[in-house]
C-alpha cells in the first residue's frame, strides 16, 4: 500500500499537468516503454534491472487518489500556473470509477536480470480508455529507476573485476561477496538515495555500512538481513587519544573486540610507521593471537591508493610473513587483511589489483570500500535511460509511433508494442511493432490497476544477477561481447 501522506498527483513534472489537453481527439490508449539506450564507446554494455518493486510498493499500489489530494493539487497548480489547467474532472473520475487506484498496467523484466543495453526494460499502458493521459503522467517517477539500475550495474561491474583478479591469483571465488563494502551513506543526496543505492549494491555484495539500504531490502524485498558489517575505527576514535598514544588507541580496539573481525584506520599520522612499528612490532603478538574469524583489517585512507597499498602489504609481509597459495601468489597470515576505501572506482580497483598481482600478491589479501563512485558519481546519462511513447490508439485504431531527430539519430525511439525474447542464437532482443509472440515474451506483468502482481525476494534477484561462467573467463567473455555487438549491429 502506497504511503498515505504522499500525493501522487503532485509527483510529476509541471508541464505534464497540461498534456491531457494536447493529445489527439478520441485517443484512447498511450503505450510507452523504458530502456537504457545503447551508446557507442560506453564502458557498460549491459544493465542490472532493479528497484521497480520498491517504487511500486511505496508510491503506486492501492488507492492513491483521494478527494483531499485532488483539492490539494487543484490549489497548488492554480497558484503554480496562475491559470486553471489542472484536470480536476479526470482525477475525480479515477477516484469514482476506480476507487482511487491507477488504471495502469506495467510489464517489466524480472528484477536482477542482466539485459544488454538497447532493449526494453518495462512498458506502461492505460487499462481504461478514459485515462490515456496517465501513462506518461507517471514517467517522471518511473524514470527515477535510472538510479537503482545504474548503481546495481556499477556494483556488478566491480564484481566482475574483483572476480577476475581473485580467480587468477587464488584459484577460487571464496569471499567474493564481501570484497566490496558500501561506504557511500554519507556521500549521497538523501536518505532515499542511500536506501535505493544501498539496496542496489546488495544485489551483488553482502558488505555494507549503508543501513538505509539494508532496511529497504528488508521492508520491500523480504530479506531479513541483506548486508553485514564489522566493528571499525574512524579517525576521531584514534586521534582523540593524542598523537603520542596511537599505540594505546589501537590496543584499546583490540581489547574491546576480541572476537570477530575488526577494522582499524591506521593513517592518522604515518601509515607506514603504524604498520611497521606499532602493528608489526609493539602490538605484533596481540595481532598474531587473533585468528581468521577475528582478523585485524588495517585501513589506509590517504595517498595514492595503489602505491600506498603496495607499500603497506610489503611492510606487513616483512613483519608477519606470508604463505604462497596453490597458484603461486603470496598471502598474508589469515589473521591479517587490508581494506582500501579511499580513491576507489572501477578503474583504480582494476589497476590496484593488477599492481598487486605484478608484485606477486593475491587479491585474497585485500578488500575494498567504495562511496561516491558507487552511489553518487553517476546520473541518468550514465546508462542513457529514456522513457518514450511507441504506440497509440485513436478512434479504435492502433498506430506505431516513434521519434527520429535528424540532429541526433541515437535518440531515435522504438516503434509499436514491444516484447523481449531470447532468440535462437541465445541473445536477448526487443521485438517491435507488436510482432512478438506472447509465449516468448520475457516481460512480466508486475502492476495492474493499483495492484502489485509480482513480488520478488532479494534472494531471487541475487540469483538472477549472479556472474556467469563466461564472465569469469575474460577471453570467453570478450568473445561473447563481440558476438553480441555484431548481433545488435545487424539489427540496427
The 8 nearest C-alpha neighbors of each residue, nearest first, counted from 0:
[[1, 60, 61, 56, 2, 57, 59, 58],
 [2, 0, 58, 57, 60, 59, 56, 3],
 [1, 3, 5, 4, 57, 58, 0, 63],
 [4, 2, 5, 1, 63, 6, 0, 62],
 [3, 5, 2, 6, 1, 68, 7, 63],
 [4, 6, 3, 2, 7, 58, 1, 63],
 [7, 5, 8, 9, 68, 4, 10, 63],
 [6, 8, 10, 9, 5, 63, 58, 64],
 [9, 7, 6, 10, 72, 68, 11, 69],
 [8, 10, 7, 6, 11, 72, 12, 13],
 [11, 9, 7, 8, 140, 6, 12, 139],
 [10, 12, 139, 9, 13, 136, 137, 140],
 [13, 11, 14, 15, 139, 10, 16, 136],
 [14, 12, 15, 16, 11, 17, 76, 9],
 [13, 15, 16, 12, 17, 18, 11, 80],
 [14, 16, 18, 17, 13, 12, 136, 11],
 [17, 15, 14, 18, 13, 85, 84, 19],
 [18, 16, 15, 19, 14, 20, 84, 85],
 [17, 19, 21, 15, 20, 16, 22, 14],
 [18, 20, 132, 21, 17, 22, 16, 86],
 [19, 21, 18, 17, 22, 23, 84, 16],
 [22, 20, 18, 19, 23, 17, 24, 132],
 [21, 23, 19, 20, 24, 18, 26, 132],
 [24, 22, 26, 25, 21, 393, 20, 19],
 [25, 23, 26, 22, 393, 394, 21, 27],
 [26, 24, 393, 394, 27, 23, 395, 392],
 [27, 25, 393, 24, 23, 392, 28, 394],
 [26, 28, 128, 392, 131, 393, 25, 129],
 [29, 27, 131, 392, 391, 128, 26, 125],
 [28, 30, 391, 131, 124, 134, 390, 125],
 [31, 29, 124, 390, 388, 123, 389, 391],
 [32, 30, 388, 123, 387, 389, 122, 124],
 [31, 33, 122, 386, 387, 121, 123, 388],
 [34, 32, 386, 121, 385, 120, 119, 122],
 [35, 33, 119, 120, 385, 384, 36, 118],
 [34, 36, 384, 383, 116, 382, 117, 385],
 [37, 35, 117, 383, 116, 34, 384, 38],
 [36, 38, 117, 116, 35, 39, 383, 44],
 [39, 37, 41, 40, 36, 383, 409, 382],
 [38, 40, 41, 37, 42, 44, 409, 43],
 [39, 41, 38, 42, 43, 44, 37, 484],
 [42, 40, 43, 39, 38, 44, 37, 382],
 [41, 43, 40, 44, 39, 38, 45, 156],
 [44, 42, 41, 45, 46, 382, 152, 116],
 [43, 45, 116, 115, 42, 41, 46, 37],
 [46, 44, 115, 116, 114, 43, 113, 47],
 [45, 47, 152, 114, 113, 48, 115, 116],
 [46, 48, 113, 152, 111, 148, 151, 112],
 [49, 47, 111, 110, 148, 112, 46, 113],
 [48, 50, 110, 148, 111, 147, 51, 47],
 [51, 49, 52, 53, 147, 144, 54, 148],
 [50, 52, 54, 53, 49, 55, 144, 110],
 [53, 51, 55, 54, 50, 56, 454, 219],
 [54, 52, 56, 51, 55, 50, 219, 57],
 [53, 55, 51, 57, 52, 56, 58, 50],
 [56, 54, 59, 52, 53, 58, 57, 60],
 [57, 55, 53, 60, 54, 58, 1, 52],
 [56, 58, 1, 54, 55, 53, 2, 59],
 [57, 59, 1, 55, 54, 56, 2, 60],
 [60, 58, 55, 1, 56, 57, 449, 63],
 [61, 59, 449, 0, 1, 450, 56, 55],
 [60, 62, 449, 0, 100, 63, 1, 450],
 [63, 61, 100, 99, 64, 98, 60, 449],
 [62, 64, 99, 100, 61, 7, 59, 65],
 [63, 65, 99, 62, 94, 68, 100, 66],
 [66, 64, 68, 67, 99, 69, 94, 63],
 [65, 67, 69, 68, 70, 64, 91, 94],
 [68, 66, 70, 65, 69, 71, 64, 72],
 [69, 67, 71, 65, 70, 66, 6, 72],
 [68, 70, 66, 72, 67, 71, 73, 65],
 [69, 71, 73, 67, 68, 72, 74, 66],
 [70, 72, 68, 74, 69, 73, 67, 75],
 [73, 71, 75, 69, 70, 74, 76, 68],
 [72, 74, 70, 76, 71, 75, 69, 77],
 [75, 73, 77, 71, 72, 76, 70, 78],
 [74, 76, 72, 78, 77, 73, 79, 71],
 [77, 75, 79, 78, 73, 74, 80, 72],
 [78, 76, 74, 81, 82, 75, 83, 79],
 [77, 79, 81, 76, 75, 80, 74, 82],
 [78, 80, 76, 77, 81, 75, 82, 74],
 [81, 79, 82, 77, 78, 76, 83, 84],
 [82, 80, 78, 77, 79, 83, 76, 84],
 [81, 83, 80, 77, 84, 78, 76, 79],
 [82, 84, 77, 85, 81, 80, 76, 73],
 [85, 83, 82, 17, 86, 16, 77, 76],
 [84, 86, 87, 83, 16, 73, 76, 17],
 [87, 85, 89, 88, 84, 90, 16, 19],
 [86, 88, 90, 89, 85, 91, 73, 69],
 [87, 89, 91, 86, 90, 92, 85, 93],
 [90, 88, 92, 86, 91, 87, 93, 130],
 [89, 91, 93, 92, 87, 88, 94, 86],
 [92, 90, 94, 88, 93, 89, 95, 87],
 [91, 93, 95, 89, 90, 94, 96, 88],
 [94, 92, 90, 97, 91, 96, 99, 95],
 [95, 93, 99, 98, 91, 92, 97, 96],
 [94, 96, 92, 98, 93, 97, 91, 99],
 [95, 97, 93, 92, 94, 98, 99, 91],
 [98, 96, 93, 99, 100, 94, 95, 101],
 [97, 99, 94, 95, 100, 96, 62, 93],
 [98, 100, 94, 64, 62, 97, 93, 63],
 [101, 99, 62, 449, 97, 98, 61, 63],
 [100, 102, 449, 448, 103, 99, 93, 97],
 [103, 101, 448, 126, 125, 127, 100, 449],
 [102, 104, 125, 448, 126, 101, 447, 124],
 [105, 103, 447, 124, 446, 123, 125, 126],
 [104, 106, 123, 446, 122, 444, 445, 107],
 [107, 105, 444, 443, 122, 121, 442, 445],
 [108, 106, 121, 442, 443, 120, 109, 444],
 [107, 109, 442, 120, 110, 443, 121, 441],
 [110, 108, 112, 107, 111, 443, 442, 48],
 [111, 109, 49, 48, 112, 460, 108, 455],
 [110, 112, 460, 464, 463, 48, 49, 47],
 [113, 111, 463, 110, 464, 48, 47, 109],
 [112, 114, 47, 46, 464, 45, 111, 48],
 [113, 115, 46, 45, 112, 116, 47, 118],
 [116, 114, 45, 44, 46, 118, 117, 113],
 [117, 115, 45, 37, 35, 118, 36, 44],
 [116, 118, 36, 37, 35, 34, 115, 119],
 [119, 117, 429, 116, 34, 120, 428, 115],
 [118, 120, 34, 121, 33, 429, 32, 419],
 [121, 119, 34, 108, 33, 107, 118, 122],
 [122, 120, 107, 106, 33, 32, 119, 108],
 [121, 123, 32, 106, 105, 31, 33, 107],
 [122, 124, 105, 31, 30, 104, 32, 134],
 [125, 123, 30, 104, 134, 103, 29, 126],
 [124, 126, 103, 131, 127, 134, 102, 28],
 [127, 125, 102, 103, 104, 124, 128, 448],
 [128, 126, 129, 125, 130, 102, 131, 103],
 [127, 129, 27, 130, 131, 28, 126, 125],
 [130, 128, 127, 131, 27, 89, 132, 28],
 [129, 131, 132, 128, 133, 127, 125, 102],
 [130, 132, 28, 29, 133, 125, 27, 128],
 [133, 131, 130, 19, 134, 135, 136, 29],
 [132, 134, 136, 131, 130, 135, 137, 125],
 [135, 133, 124, 136, 132, 125, 137, 123],
 [134, 136, 138, 137, 133, 132, 31, 29],
 [135, 137, 133, 138, 134, 15, 132, 11],
 [136, 138, 135, 139, 140, 134, 141, 133],
 [139, 137, 135, 141, 140, 136, 142, 386],
 [140, 138, 11, 137, 142, 141, 12, 143],
 [139, 141, 143, 138, 142, 137, 11, 10],
 [142, 140, 138, 143, 139, 144, 137, 54],
 [141, 143, 144, 139, 140, 138, 145, 386],
 [144, 142, 145, 141, 140, 146, 139, 379],
 [143, 145, 142, 146, 141, 147, 148, 50],
 [146, 144, 143, 148, 379, 149, 142, 147],
 [145, 147, 149, 144, 148, 143, 150, 379],
 [148, 146, 150, 149, 199, 196, 50, 195],
 [149, 147, 151, 49, 145, 48, 146, 150],
 [150, 148, 152, 146, 147, 151, 145, 153],
 [149, 151, 153, 147, 152, 148, 196, 199],
 [152, 150, 199, 154, 148, 200, 149, 153],
 [151, 153, 47, 149, 155, 46, 150, 154],
 [154, 152, 156, 150, 155, 151, 149, 157],
 [155, 153, 151, 157, 152, 156, 200, 150],
 [154, 156, 158, 152, 157, 153, 203, 151],
 [155, 157, 153, 159, 158, 154, 152, 160],
 [158, 156, 154, 155, 160, 159, 345, 161],
 [157, 159, 155, 161, 156, 160, 162, 154],
 [158, 160, 156, 162, 157, 161, 163, 155],
 [161, 159, 163, 157, 158, 162, 349, 164],
 [160, 162, 158, 164, 163, 159, 165, 157],
 [163, 161, 165, 159, 160, 164, 158, 166],
 [162, 164, 160, 166, 161, 165, 471, 159],
 [165, 163, 167, 161, 166, 162, 168, 362],
 [164, 166, 162, 362, 168, 167, 163, 169],
 [165, 167, 170, 171, 163, 169, 164, 168],
 [168, 166, 164, 165, 170, 169, 163, 326],
 [167, 169, 361, 165, 166, 164, 328, 170],
 [170, 168, 171, 166, 165, 167, 326, 361],
 [169, 171, 166, 167, 168, 326, 165, 172],
 [172, 170, 166, 169, 173, 165, 167, 168],
 [173, 171, 175, 166, 174, 165, 162, 170],
 [174, 172, 171, 175, 176, 165, 363, 169],
 [173, 175, 176, 177, 172, 178, 363, 171],
 [174, 176, 178, 177, 173, 172, 162, 161],
 [177, 175, 204, 174, 205, 178, 203, 206],
 [178, 176, 206, 175, 205, 174, 179, 204],
 [177, 179, 366, 175, 176, 367, 180, 174],
 [180, 178, 367, 368, 177, 366, 206, 181],
 [179, 181, 368, 206, 207, 367, 182, 369],
 [180, 182, 207, 369, 183, 208, 368, 370],
 [183, 181, 370, 369, 368, 208, 184, 180],
 [370, 182, 184, 186, 181, 371, 185, 374],
 [185, 183, 209, 186, 193, 187, 182, 208],
 [186, 184, 183, 187, 182, 370, 188, 193],
 [185, 187, 183, 184, 371, 370, 375, 188],
 [188, 186, 375, 185, 189, 184, 193, 192],
 [187, 189, 192, 186, 190, 193, 375, 185],
 [190, 188, 192, 191, 187, 193, 194, 185],
 [189, 191, 193, 192, 194, 211, 188, 187],
 [192, 190, 194, 193, 189, 195, 211, 196],
 [193, 191, 189, 195, 194, 190, 196, 187],
 [192, 194, 190, 196, 191, 197, 184, 195],
 [193, 195, 212, 211, 191, 197, 192, 196],
 [196, 194, 192, 198, 197, 193, 147, 191],
 [197, 195, 199, 193, 198, 147, 194, 374],
 [196, 198, 212, 194, 200, 193, 199, 195],
 [197, 199, 212, 201, 195, 200, 196, 216],
 [198, 200, 151, 196, 201, 197, 202, 147],
 [201, 199, 197, 202, 151, 198, 154, 203],
 [202, 200, 204, 198, 203, 199, 205, 197],
 [201, 203, 461, 200, 199, 204, 151, 460],
 [204, 202, 201, 200, 155, 461, 154, 176],
 [205, 203, 176, 201, 206, 177, 202, 200],
 [204, 206, 226, 177, 176, 201, 227, 225],
 [207, 205, 180, 227, 177, 226, 204, 228],
 [208, 206, 181, 180, 209, 226, 227, 228],
 [207, 209, 210, 181, 182, 228, 184, 206],
 [210, 208, 184, 207, 211, 212, 197, 181],
 [209, 211, 213, 212, 208, 214, 207, 194],
 [210, 212, 194, 214, 209, 213, 193, 215],
 [213, 211, 194, 197, 198, 215, 210, 214],
 [212, 214, 210, 216, 215, 211, 225, 226],
 [215, 213, 217, 211, 212, 216, 218, 210],
 [214, 216, 212, 218, 217, 213, 219, 194],
 [217, 215, 220, 213, 214, 219, 218, 222],
 [216, 218, 222, 214, 221, 223, 215, 220],
 [219, 217, 215, 216, 220, 214, 221, 222],
 [218, 220, 216, 215, 53, 217, 221, 52],
 [221, 219, 456, 216, 457, 222, 217, 218],
 [220, 222, 217, 456, 219, 218, 223, 216],
 [221, 223, 217, 224, 220, 216, 225, 457],
 [224, 222, 217, 221, 225, 216, 218, 214],
 [225, 223, 222, 226, 217, 213, 227, 216],
 [224, 226, 213, 222, 205, 223, 216, 201],
 [227, 225, 205, 206, 207, 224, 213, 201],
 [226, 228, 206, 207, 205, 225, 229, 208],
 [227, 229, 207, 206, 208, 226, 230, 180],
 [228, 230, 261, 231, 260, 227, 262, 259],
 [231, 229, 261, 262, 228, 232, 260, 256],
 [230, 232, 262, 261, 263, 229, 233, 264],
 [233, 231, 263, 264, 236, 262, 234, 230],
 [234, 232, 235, 236, 264, 231, 237, 263],
 [233, 235, 237, 236, 238, 267, 232, 264],
 [236, 234, 238, 237, 233, 239, 232, 240],
 [235, 237, 234, 233, 239, 238, 232, 240],
 [238, 236, 234, 235, 248, 239, 240, 245],
 [237, 239, 241, 240, 235, 234, 236, 242],
 [238, 240, 241, 237, 236, 235, 234, 242],
 [241, 239, 238, 244, 237, 248, 245, 242],
 [242, 240, 238, 239, 244, 243, 245, 237],
 [241, 243, 244, 245, 238, 240, 268, 239],
 [244, 242, 241, 245, 240, 246, 247, 238],
 [245, 243, 247, 246, 242, 241, 240, 248],
 [244, 246, 248, 247, 243, 242, 249, 237],
 [245, 247, 249, 244, 248, 277, 250, 281],
 [248, 246, 250, 244, 245, 249, 251, 240],
 [249, 247, 245, 251, 246, 250, 237, 240],
 [248, 250, 246, 252, 247, 251, 245, 253],
 [251, 249, 247, 253, 252, 248, 246, 254],
 [250, 252, 254, 248, 249, 253, 247, 255],
 [251, 253, 255, 249, 254, 250, 256, 248],
 [252, 254, 250, 256, 251, 255, 257, 249],
 [255, 253, 251, 252, 256, 257, 250, 249],
 [254, 256, 252, 253, 257, 251, 250, 258],
 [257, 255, 253, 258, 254, 252, 261, 259],
 [256, 258, 254, 253, 255, 259, 293, 289],
 [259, 257, 293, 256, 260, 292, 289, 261],
 [258, 260, 293, 292, 261, 257, 294, 256],
 [259, 261, 293, 294, 295, 292, 229, 258],
 [262, 260, 230, 295, 231, 296, 229, 259],
 [261, 263, 231, 296, 297, 295, 232, 230],
 [264, 262, 232, 297, 231, 298, 265, 296],
 [263, 265, 298, 232, 233, 299, 266, 297],
 [264, 266, 270, 267, 298, 299, 263, 273],
 [265, 267, 270, 268, 269, 299, 300, 264],
 [266, 268, 265, 234, 269, 238, 270, 237],
 [269, 267, 266, 270, 242, 265, 273, 272],
 [268, 270, 272, 266, 271, 273, 267, 265],
 [271, 269, 266, 273, 265, 272, 274, 268],
 [272, 270, 274, 273, 269, 275, 311, 314],
 [273, 271, 275, 269, 274, 276, 270, 277],
 [272, 274, 277, 270, 271, 275, 276, 278],
 [273, 275, 278, 271, 272, 279, 276, 277],
 [276, 274, 279, 272, 273, 314, 271, 277],
 [275, 277, 280, 279, 272, 273, 274, 278],
 [278, 276, 281, 273, 280, 279, 282, 274],
 [277, 279, 282, 274, 283, 280, 276, 273],
 [280, 278, 275, 283, 318, 276, 277, 274],
 [279, 281, 283, 276, 277, 282, 278, 275],
 [280, 282, 277, 283, 276, 278, 279, 246],
 [283, 281, 278, 285, 280, 284, 277, 286],
 [284, 282, 280, 279, 286, 278, 285, 281],
 [283, 285, 287, 286, 282, 288, 281, 280],
 [286, 284, 288, 282, 283, 287, 289, 253],
 [285, 287, 283, 284, 288, 289, 282, 295],
 [286, 288, 284, 289, 285, 283, 334, 290],
 [289, 287, 285, 286, 284, 290, 334, 283],
 [288, 290, 287, 334, 286, 293, 294, 291],
 [291, 289, 334, 293, 292, 294, 333, 288],
 [290, 292, 334, 333, 294, 293, 289, 335],
 [293, 291, 290, 259, 294, 260, 258, 334],
 [294, 292, 259, 260, 258, 290, 291, 289],
 [293, 295, 334, 260, 291, 335, 290, 292],
 [294, 296, 335, 261, 260, 262, 334, 336],
 [297, 295, 262, 336, 337, 261, 335, 294],
 [296, 298, 337, 263, 262, 264, 338, 295],
 [297, 299, 264, 338, 263, 265, 337, 339],
 [300, 298, 266, 265, 339, 264, 301, 270],
 [301, 299, 341, 266, 298, 340, 339, 264],
 [302, 300, 299, 341, 303, 266, 304, 307],
 [303, 301, 304, 307, 300, 306, 299, 341],
 [302, 304, 306, 305, 307, 301, 342, 308],
 [305, 303, 307, 306, 302, 308, 342, 341],
 [304, 306, 351, 308, 307, 303, 309, 354],
 [305, 307, 309, 303, 308, 304, 310, 302],
 [308, 306, 310, 304, 309, 305, 303, 311],
 [307, 309, 311, 305, 310, 306, 304, 312],
 [310, 308, 306, 312, 311, 307, 313, 305],
 [309, 311, 313, 307, 308, 312, 314, 306],
 [312, 310, 308, 314, 313, 309, 307, 315],
 [311, 313, 315, 309, 314, 310, 316, 308],
 [314, 312, 316, 310, 311, 315, 309, 317],
 [315, 313, 317, 311, 316, 312, 275, 318],
 [316, 314, 318, 312, 317, 313, 319, 311],
 [315, 317, 320, 313, 319, 314, 318, 321],
 [318, 316, 314, 315, 320, 319, 313, 321],
 [319, 317, 315, 279, 316, 320, 314, 275],
 [320, 318, 316, 315, 317, 321, 279, 332],
 [321, 319, 316, 317, 318, 331, 332, 322],
 [320, 322, 331, 330, 316, 332, 329, 319],
 [321, 323, 330, 329, 324, 331, 320, 332],
 [322, 324, 329, 328, 327, 330, 321, 325],
 [323, 325, 327, 328, 326, 329, 322, 169],
 [324, 326, 327, 323, 169, 170, 328, 168],
 [327, 325, 324, 328, 169, 168, 170, 323],
 [326, 328, 324, 323, 325, 329, 168, 359],
 [329, 327, 361, 360, 323, 359, 324, 326],
 [328, 330, 323, 360, 322, 361, 359, 321],
 [331, 329, 322, 321, 323, 361, 364, 360],
 [330, 332, 321, 333, 364, 335, 316, 322],
 [333, 331, 334, 335, 321, 330, 320, 319],
 [332, 334, 291, 335, 331, 290, 294, 336],
 [333, 335, 294, 290, 291, 332, 289, 295],
 [336, 334, 295, 294, 333, 332, 296, 331],
 [335, 337, 296, 364, 365, 295, 297, 338],
 [338, 336, 297, 365, 296, 298, 366, 364],
 [337, 339, 366, 298, 367, 365, 297, 340],
 [340, 338, 367, 341, 298, 368, 299, 366],
 [341, 339, 368, 367, 369, 343, 338, 300],
 [340, 342, 300, 343, 339, 301, 304, 369],
 [343, 341, 304, 340, 344, 347, 303, 369],
 [342, 344, 341, 347, 369, 348, 340, 345],
 [345, 343, 347, 346, 372, 348, 342, 369],
 [346, 344, 348, 347, 157, 349, 343, 156],
 [345, 347, 349, 344, 348, 350, 343, 351],
 [346, 348, 350, 344, 349, 343, 345, 351],
 [349, 347, 351, 350, 345, 346, 343, 344],
 [348, 350, 352, 347, 346, 351, 353, 160],
 [351, 349, 347, 353, 348, 352, 354, 346],
 [352, 350, 305, 354, 348, 353, 349, 347],
 [351, 353, 355, 349, 354, 350, 348, 356],
 [352, 354, 350, 356, 351, 355, 349, 357],
 [355, 353, 357, 351, 352, 356, 350, 358],
 [356, 354, 352, 360, 358, 357, 353, 351],
 [355, 357, 359, 360, 353, 358, 354, 361],
 [358, 356, 354, 359, 355, 353, 360, 352],
 [359, 357, 355, 356, 360, 354, 309, 353],
 [358, 360, 356, 328, 357, 329, 355, 361],
 [361, 359, 329, 356, 355, 328, 358, 330],
 [360, 362, 168, 363, 328, 329, 330, 356],
 [361, 363, 165, 364, 365, 168, 164, 352],
 [364, 362, 361, 365, 165, 169, 330, 168],
 [365, 363, 362, 336, 361, 330, 331, 337],
 [366, 364, 337, 338, 363, 362, 336, 367],
 [365, 367, 338, 178, 337, 179, 339, 368],
 [368, 366, 339, 179, 338, 340, 178, 180],
 [367, 369, 340, 180, 179, 182, 181, 339],
 [368, 370, 182, 181, 340, 343, 373, 180],
 [183, 371, 369, 182, 373, 372, 181, 374],
 [370, 372, 375, 374, 373, 183, 376, 186],
 [373, 371, 376, 344, 370, 374, 375, 369],
 [372, 374, 371, 370, 369, 375, 150, 153],
 [375, 373, 371, 196, 372, 183, 150, 370],
 [374, 376, 371, 377, 187, 372, 373, 186],
 [377, 375, 372, 371, 374, 373, 378, 370],
 [376, 378, 375, 381, 379, 374, 372, 149],
 [377, 379, 380, 381, 376, 146, 145, 375],
 [380, 378, 381, 145, 384, 383, 382, 146],
 [379, 381, 383, 382, 378, 384, 377, 145],
 [382, 380, 378, 379, 383, 377, 149, 384],
 [381, 383, 380, 35, 384, 379, 149, 36],
 [384, 382, 380, 36, 35, 381, 379, 385],
 [383, 385, 35, 382, 379, 34, 145, 36],
 [384, 386, 34, 33, 35, 383, 387, 142],
 [385, 387, 33, 32, 34, 142, 31, 138],
 [388, 386, 31, 32, 389, 385, 33, 412],
 [387, 389, 31, 30, 390, 32, 401, 29],
 [388, 390, 400, 414, 415, 31, 401, 399],
 [391, 389, 399, 415, 30, 400, 398, 388],
 [392, 390, 29, 28, 398, 397, 30, 393],
 [391, 393, 397, 28, 396, 27, 26, 395],
 [392, 394, 26, 395, 396, 25, 27, 397],
 [395, 393, 396, 25, 26, 392, 27, 24],
 [394, 396, 393, 392, 397, 27, 26, 25],
 [397, 395, 392, 393, 394, 398, 391, 26],
 [398, 396, 392, 391, 393, 395, 399, 390],
 [397, 399, 391, 390, 392, 400, 396, 415],
 [400, 398, 415, 390, 414, 389, 432, 391],
 [401, 399, 389, 390, 414, 398, 415, 388],
 [402, 400, 412, 414, 389, 413, 403, 388],
 [403, 401, 411, 412, 404, 400, 410, 413],
 [402, 404, 411, 408, 405, 412, 401, 410],
 [405, 403, 406, 407, 408, 402, 411, 410],
 [404, 406, 407, 408, 403, 411, 410, 402],
 [405, 407, 404, 408, 403, 410, 409, 411],
 [406, 408, 409, 404, 405, 410, 411, 403],
 [409, 407, 410, 411, 404, 405, 403, 406],
 [410, 408, 407, 411, 38, 37, 36, 404],
 [411, 409, 408, 407, 412, 404, 403, 402],
 [410, 412, 403, 402, 408, 409, 404, 413],
 [413, 411, 401, 402, 410, 403, 414, 387],
 [412, 414, 401, 389, 431, 415, 411, 387],
 [415, 413, 389, 399, 401, 400, 432, 431],
 [416, 414, 432, 399, 390, 389, 431, 433],
 [417, 415, 433, 432, 431, 390, 389, 414],
 [418, 416, 431, 430, 433, 415, 432, 429],
 [417, 419, 430, 440, 435, 429, 420, 442],
 [420, 418, 429, 440, 441, 428, 430, 442],
 [421, 419, 440, 427, 439, 428, 441, 422],
 [420, 422, 427, 426, 425, 428, 423, 419],
 [423, 421, 425, 424, 426, 420, 427, 428],
 [422, 424, 425, 421, 426, 427, 420, 428],
 [425, 423, 422, 426, 421, 427, 486, 483],
 [424, 426, 422, 423, 421, 427, 420, 428],
 [427, 425, 421, 422, 424, 428, 483, 423],
 [428, 426, 421, 420, 422, 425, 419, 429],
 [427, 429, 420, 419, 421, 426, 118, 430],
 [428, 430, 419, 118, 418, 119, 431, 420],
 [431, 429, 418, 435, 417, 419, 434, 428],
 [430, 432, 417, 433, 415, 414, 416, 434],
 [433, 431, 415, 416, 434, 414, 399, 417],
 [434, 432, 416, 431, 435, 415, 417, 430],
 [435, 433, 432, 431, 430, 436, 417, 416],
 [436, 434, 430, 433, 418, 437, 440, 431],
 [435, 437, 439, 438, 440, 434, 418, 433],
 [438, 436, 440, 439, 435, 418, 441, 442],
 [437, 439, 436, 440, 441, 435, 420, 418],
 [440, 438, 437, 436, 420, 441, 435, 419],
 [439, 441, 437, 419, 420, 418, 442, 438],
 [440, 442, 419, 420, 443, 439, 108, 418],
 [441, 443, 107, 108, 106, 440, 419, 418],
 [442, 444, 106, 107, 445, 108, 441, 109],
 [445, 443, 106, 105, 446, 107, 452, 442],
 [444, 446, 452, 453, 106, 451, 105, 443],
 [447, 445, 451, 105, 452, 104, 450, 444],
 [448, 446, 104, 450, 449, 103, 105, 451],
 [449, 447, 102, 101, 103, 450, 100, 104],
 [448, 450, 100, 60, 101, 61, 447, 59],
 [451, 449, 447, 60, 446, 448, 452, 61],
 [450, 452, 446, 453, 445, 60, 447, 449],
 [453, 451, 445, 446, 450, 444, 447, 454],
 [454, 452, 445, 451, 455, 444, 446, 443],
 [453, 455, 456, 452, 451, 52, 220, 445],
 [456, 454, 453, 220, 459, 457, 460, 110],
 [457, 455, 220, 458, 459, 221, 460, 454],
 [456, 458, 460, 220, 459, 461, 222, 455],
 [457, 459, 461, 456, 460, 462, 222, 455],
 [460, 458, 462, 456, 457, 461, 463, 455],
 [459, 461, 111, 457, 463, 462, 458, 110],
 [462, 460, 464, 458, 202, 463, 459, 457],
 [461, 463, 459, 465, 460, 464, 458, 111],
 [462, 464, 111, 460, 112, 461, 465, 459],
 [463, 465, 111, 461, 462, 112, 460, 113],
 [466, 464, 462, 463, 461, 467, 203, 111],
 [467, 465, 470, 464, 468, 471, 159, 158],
 [466, 468, 470, 469, 465, 471, 464, 472],
 [469, 467, 471, 470, 466, 472, 476, 475],
 [468, 470, 476, 472, 471, 467, 475, 473],
 [471, 469, 476, 467, 472, 468, 466, 473],
 [470, 472, 468, 469, 163, 473, 162, 467],
 [471, 473, 469, 470, 475, 474, 476, 468],
 [474, 472, 476, 475, 477, 471, 470, 469],
 [475, 473, 477, 476, 472, 478, 469, 479],
 [474, 476, 478, 472, 477, 473, 469, 479],
 [477, 475, 479, 469, 473, 470, 478, 474],
 [478, 476, 480, 474, 479, 475, 473, 481],
 [477, 479, 481, 475, 476, 480, 482, 474],
 [480, 478, 476, 482, 477, 481, 483, 475],
 [481, 479, 483, 477, 478, 482, 484, 476],
 [480, 482, 484, 478, 483, 479, 477, 485],
 [483, 481, 485, 479, 480, 484, 486, 478],
 [482, 484, 480, 486, 481, 485, 479, 487],
 [483, 485, 481, 487, 486, 482, 480, 488],
 [484, 486, 488, 482, 483, 487, 481, 489],
 [487, 485, 483, 489, 484, 488, 482, 490],
 [488, 486, 490, 484, 489, 485, 483, 491],
 [489, 487, 485, 491, 490, 486, 484, 483],
 [488, 490, 486, 487, 491, 485, 484, 483],
 [491, 489, 487, 488, 486, 485, 428, 429],
 [490, 488, 489, 487, 486, 485, 117, 484]]
